[in-house]
Each structure stands twice: as structure tokens, then as C-alpha cells.
């Protein structure tokens, strides 16, 4: 398709494309302007390659690629678990995220009462500190049992129903709190999240 100065191309019944000689809603010229059939601006592309609005919604996220690589919708942090595992910070968050799932898998069970909590910490509390207004548990039921989990089986742990407990801001920490007798424990925790 070739557009000449001042030409308006209609693509079906709902989209009109301007070549840039038309003015956008802000009264400025844009090299590419897409409007609905009623004249409402859908988006524009400036000559510097910036889209307006800067957020573009797609219905098939797997169709959003950069250089042929699908832009991931979810990211994850994976951390090994062992009998010598201390309470520890495992990540410092650099932008707002929401936890979407936590999975556990073990190849050797922990001893009596072995358990794990995965949590967000918003202040200077230690990873093993008691739950509080600044130490929030990710799990719906804190203290996930590591003694009776089925070996070599992925266990998806139900998350807290309180959205604020599993939503983190820049500077928040993700920490692991271990308890009980860990003797023999070998496993992995995987925390999946999305940017918000």
C-alpha cells in the first residue's frame, strides 16, 4: 500500500490510516495516525518511533515479538533448597511485580516439621522475622510442609487471596523462611511473577 500526501486509506469498515498530513488529537502532525471509522484516534507513530499511547494491548500475547523472540508474559526466580538452607533473601525487586504462582519440588524430603515460607519484606526485617505489616506471606496457609511432599513431583502452593501480600514494589525483597528439622532436604522453589 502506498500513501501519497493528503491521502486517507480506509482498511475495512473500522480503521482509517492517515499519511501524516492530518493532525492528531493533540493538534500536532504524526507520520502515521490510525483512527476508528468515527474518527477516534487509536494510535500514532512519531518520526522518532514512539507510539502514542505508549501502552499497546494485544489479544494474543505470544504474537508480541522482538526480533522474532516472543516477549515473555511471566518471569521466574528459582532457588535450591537444602538441609543447610538458612533463612535468606533471594531477590531484591527492581520494579512492581505480582506473584502468580509458587512451585515446590523435592528429591529428598526434609525431616520432622520441615517447612518453608516464601514472603515479601518491605522494611529491614530479617528473612526469618515473624509475619507482620511489613513481612507478608505468599502462601494462603503459611508453613508449607516439606516433610510429606511427594518426591520428584511439582507441588503448586496456593497463594494468599490478599492481592497486596503478593504484589511487590521496587525495593521490596523476596525472602525464604525455613523451619523444622531440615535434615536430608534437597529440592527447589520456583516463584513465577508478572510485571504490573
DAJOJO-V637282 format. One record per pair of residues at least 24 apart in sequence whose ideal C-beta (glycine too) atoms are under 10 Angstrom apart, sorted by sequence separation. I is the first residue (numbers start at 0). J is the second residue. D is the distance in Angstrom with one decimal. If there is no record, write none. Layout:
# DAJOJO-V637282
((I	J	D) (I	J	D))
This chain:
# DAJOJO-V637282
((12	36	5.9) (13	37	8.8) (19	43	9.0) (27	51	9.9) (75	99	9.3) (80	104	9.2) (117	141	9.5) (135	159	7.4) (7	32	9.7) (11	36	8.6) (16	41	9.9) (19	44	9.2) (74	99	9.8) (75	100	8.9) (76	101	9.9) (77	102	9.1) (80	105	7.1) (82	107	8.3) (84	109	9.5) (116	141	5.2) (136	161	9.5) (139	164	9.5) (165	190	9.9) (167	192	8.0) (10	36	9.9) (15	41	9.3) (17	43	8.8) (19	45	9.7) (25	51	8.4) (73	99	6.2) (75	101	9.8) (80	106	9.9) (81	107	9.1) (115	141	9.5) (116	142	6.1) (117	143	8.2) (135	161	7.9) (138	164	9.3) (166	192	9.6) (7	34	9.2) (9	36	7.9) (14	41	7.2) (19	46	8.4) (24	51	9.2) (72	99	9.5) (73	100	8.6) (75	102	8.9) (80	107	9.7) (82	109	7.3) (92	119	8.3) (114	141	8.5) (115	142	7.8) (116	143	7.1) (137	164	6.8) (138	165	9.5) (165	192	8.6) (168	195	9.7) (13	41	9.3) (23	51	7.8) (81	109	9.6) (82	110	8.2) (89	117	8.5) (114	142	4.3) (115	143	5.2) (135	163	7.3) (136	164	6.6) (137	165	5.6) (167	195	9.1) (2	31	9.2) (80	109	8.3) (84	113	10.0) (86	115	10.0) (91	120	9.9) (113	142	10.0) (114	143	6.0) (115	144	8.7) (135	164	4.2) (136	165	9.2) (166	195	6.7) (86	116	9.1) (112	142	9.0) (113	143	9.7) (114	144	5.7) (115	145	5.8) (135	165	7.9) (137	167	9.9) (82	113	8.8) (84	115	8.6) (113	144	7.4) (114	145	5.8) (135	166	9.4) (88	120	7.5) (112	144	8.4) (113	145	4.1) (114	146	7.7) (135	167	9.2) (145	177	8.4) (154	186	9.8) (156	188	8.9) (80	113	9.4) (112	145	9.0) (113	146	4.7) (145	178	9.2) (146	179	7.1) (112	146	6.6) (113	147	9.2) (130	164	9.6) (142	176	8.9) (145	179	7.5) (146	180	8.1) (153	187	9.4) (155	189	9.8) (80	115	7.0) (109	144	8.5) (110	145	8.9) (111	146	6.2) (113	148	9.3) (141	176	8.7) (144	179	8.7) (145	180	9.9) (146	181	9.5) (150	185	9.6) (151	186	9.7) (101	137	5.8) (108	144	9.4) (109	145	4.0) (110	146	6.5) (135	171	9.3) (137	173	8.4) (142	178	6.8) (145	181	7.6) (150	186	9.1) (153	189	8.6) (155	191	9.8) (88	125	9.2) (89	126	8.6) (100	137	9.6) (101	138	7.1) (108	145	6.7) (109	146	5.2) (141	178	9.8) (142	179	8.6) (146	183	9.9) (87	125	9.8) (88	126	5.5) (107	145	9.8) (108	146	5.6) (109	147	9.3) (133	171	9.6) (134	172	9.8) (146	184	8.9) (148	186	7.9) (78	117	9.0) (86	125	6.9) (87	126	5.4) (98	137	5.6) (108	147	7.0) (109	148	8.5) (117	156	8.1) (145	184	6.1) (86	126	4.1) (87	127	8.9) (103	143	6.6) (105	145	6.4) (108	148	6.5) (119	159	10.0) (134	174	8.1) (136	176	8.7) (76	117	9.8) (85	126	8.1) (86	127	3.5) (103	144	9.7) (105	146	9.6) (108	149	9.0) (115	156	8.8) (117	158	9.5) (118	159	9.8) (145	186	7.0) (85	127	8.3) (86	128	8.7) (101	143	8.4) (103	145	7.4) (108	150	6.6) (134	176	8.8) (105	148	5.3) (107	150	7.3) (145	188	9.8) (104	148	8.1) (105	149	8.4) (106	150	6.1) (107	151	9.9) (119	163	9.4) (103	148	6.5) (104	149	9.4) (105	150	6.1) (106	151	5.9) (119	164	7.1) (143	188	9.2) (104	150	8.7) (105	151	7.7) (118	164	8.5) (119	165	7.5) (121	167	8.2) (126	172	7.9) (128	174	8.7) (130	176	9.1) (104	151	6.8) (105	152	8.4) (118	165	9.8) (119	166	8.2) (120	167	9.5) (121	168	7.6) (126	173	9.4) (127	174	8.1) (129	176	9.4) (104	152	6.8) (117	165	9.8) (119	167	5.1) (124	172	9.0) (126	174	3.7) (127	175	9.0) (128	176	8.1) (103	152	9.3) (104	153	5.1) (105	154	8.4) (119	168	9.1) (121	170	7.9) (122	171	9.4) (123	172	9.6) (125	174	8.3) (126	175	6.5) (127	176	5.0) (103	153	7.5) (104	154	6.9) (121	171	5.3) (122	172	9.3) (124	174	8.6) (126	176	5.9) (127	177	7.8) (102	153	5.3) (103	154	4.7) (120	171	6.8) (121	172	8.0) (125	176	9.2) (126	177	9.1) (127	178	8.3) (102	154	6.7) (103	155	8.2) (119	171	5.3) (120	172	4.5) (101	154	9.3) (102	155	5.4) (103	156	6.2) (119	172	7.0) (120	173	8.0) (137	190	7.7) (101	155	7.4) (102	156	7.3) (118	172	8.8) (119	173	6.3) (120	174	5.3) (100	155	5.9) (101	156	4.9) (118	173	7.4) (119	174	7.7) (100	156	8.0) (101	157	9.0) (117	173	6.9) (118	174	5.4) (120	176	9.9) (100	157	9.4) (101	158	6.7) (117	174	7.5) (118	175	7.9) (100	158	7.0) (116	174	8.5) (117	175	5.8) (118	176	6.4) (99	158	8.0) (116	175	7.2) (117	176	7.9) (98	158	6.4) (115	175	6.3) (116	176	4.2) (84	145	10.0) (97	158	9.9) (98	159	8.8) (115	176	7.1) (116	177	8.1) (114	176	8.7) (115	177	5.9) (116	178	7.6) (114	177	7.4) (115	178	7.7) (98	162	9.9) (101	165	9.2) (113	177	7.8) (114	178	4.8) (115	179	9.2) (80	145	7.4) (97	162	7.5) (100	165	9.8) (113	178	7.5) (114	179	5.1) (98	164	8.7) (99	165	8.2) (112	178	6.9) (113	179	4.2) (114	180	9.9) (115	181	9.5) (98	165	4.0) (112	179	3.1) (113	180	5.9) (114	181	9.3) (97	165	6.1) (98	166	7.7) (109	177	8.7) (111	179	6.4) (112	180	5.8) (113	181	5.2) (96	165	9.1) (97	166	4.8) (98	167	7.5) (109	178	9.7) (110	179	6.8) (111	180	4.9) (112	181	9.3) (113	182	8.0) (115	184	9.3) (96	166	7.4) (97	167	7.6) (109	179	6.6) (110	180	3.3) (111	181	10.0) (113	183	8.8) (95	166	7.2) (96	167	5.3) (109	180	6.8) (110	181	6.3) (111	182	8.7) (113	184	5.9) (115	186	8.8) (117	188	6.5) (95	167	6.8) (96	168	8.6) (109	181	4.9) (110	182	4.0) (94	167	9.1) (95	168	5.4) (96	169	9.2) (109	182	7.0) (110	183	6.3) (113	186	9.9) (115	188	6.7) (117	190	6.4) (94	168	8.3) (95	169	6.6) (108	182	9.6) (109	183	6.6) (110	184	7.5) (92	167	4.7) (94	169	5.2) (96	171	8.7) (98	173	8.4) (107	182	9.5) (108	183	6.8) (109	184	3.8) (91	167	9.9) (92	168	7.1) (93	169	5.7) (94	170	9.7) (95	171	9.0) (107	183	5.0) (108	184	7.0) (109	185	9.0) (90	167	9.2) (92	169	6.0) (93	170	8.2) (96	173	9.3) (107	184	6.2) (108	185	8.8) (109	186	8.1) (91	169	8.9) (92	170	6.9) (93	171	9.8) (105	183	9.8) (106	184	9.4) (107	185	4.1) (108	186	8.6) (91	170	7.1) (92	171	4.9) (105	184	6.9) (106	185	4.9) (107	186	7.4) (91	171	7.7) (92	172	7.2) (105	185	6.5) (106	186	6.4) (90	171	9.2) (91	172	5.5) (92	173	6.9) (104	185	9.9) (105	186	3.4) (106	187	8.6) (90	172	6.9) (91	173	8.0) (104	186	5.9) (105	187	7.7) (89	172	8.3) (90	173	4.4) (103	186	6.4) (104	187	5.3) (105	188	9.6) (88	172	4.9) (89	173	5.5) (90	174	8.6) (103	187	7.3) (104	188	8.4) (87	172	10.0) (88	173	7.1) (89	174	6.7) (102	187	8.3) (103	188	5.5) (104	189	7.9) (87	173	9.9) (88	174	4.9) (89	175	5.8) (102	188	7.3) (103	189	7.9) (87	174	6.6) (88	175	8.2) (101	188	6.6) (102	189	4.6) (86	174	7.0) (87	175	5.6) (101	189	7.1) (102	190	8.2) (86	175	6.6) (87	176	8.9) (100	189	8.2) (101	190	5.3) (102	191	7.5) (85	175	8.8) (86	176	5.1) (87	177	8.5) (100	190	7.9) (101	191	7.4) (84	175	7.3) (85	176	9.9) (86	177	5.9) (99	190	9.0) (100	191	4.6) (101	192	9.7) (85	177	7.1) (86	178	8.7) (98	190	6.3) (99	191	5.0) (100	192	8.7) (84	177	5.3) (98	191	7.2) (99	192	6.0) (83	177	9.8) (96	190	9.8) (98	192	5.1) (99	193	5.7) (78	173	9.0) (80	175	8.0) (82	177	9.7) (97	192	6.2) (98	193	8.6) (81	177	9.6) (85	181	9.9) (96	192	4.4) (97	193	5.5) (76	173	6.8) (78	175	6.7) (80	177	7.9) (84	181	6.5) (96	193	6.6) (97	194	8.2) (82	180	8.9) (83	181	7.6) (95	193	9.9) (96	194	5.7) (97	195	4.9) (82	181	4.6) (83	182	9.9) (89	188	8.4) (95	194	6.9) (96	195	6.2) (81	181	7.6) (82	182	5.5) (84	184	7.1) (90	190	8.1) (92	192	8.8) (94	194	6.4) (95	195	5.0) (80	181	8.4) (82	183	5.7) (83	184	8.8) (84	185	9.9) (89	190	8.1) (94	195	8.8) (81	183	9.3) (82	184	4.7) (84	186	9.2) (90	192	9.6) (81	184	5.9) (82	185	7.5) (80	184	5.9) (81	185	6.0) (84	188	9.8) (80	185	7.1) (81	186	7.8) (79	185	8.1) (80	186	4.1) (81	187	9.9) (79	186	7.5) (80	187	6.2) (78	186	9.7) (79	187	5.8) (80	188	6.0) (78	187	7.0) (79	188	8.3) (77	187	6.1) (78	188	5.2) (77	188	7.2) (78	189	7.9) (76	188	8.6) (77	189	4.6) (78	190	7.7) (76	189	7.3) (77	190	7.7) (75	189	5.5) (76	190	4.8) (77	191	9.6) (75	190	6.3) (76	191	8.3) (74	190	9.5) (75	191	4.6) (76	192	7.7) (74	191	7.4) (75	192	7.1) (73	191	5.3) (74	192	6.0) (73	192	6.8) (74	193	7.6) (73	193	5.5) (74	194	7.6) (72	193	6.4) (73	194	9.2) (71	193	9.3) (72	194	9.1) (71	194	9.7))
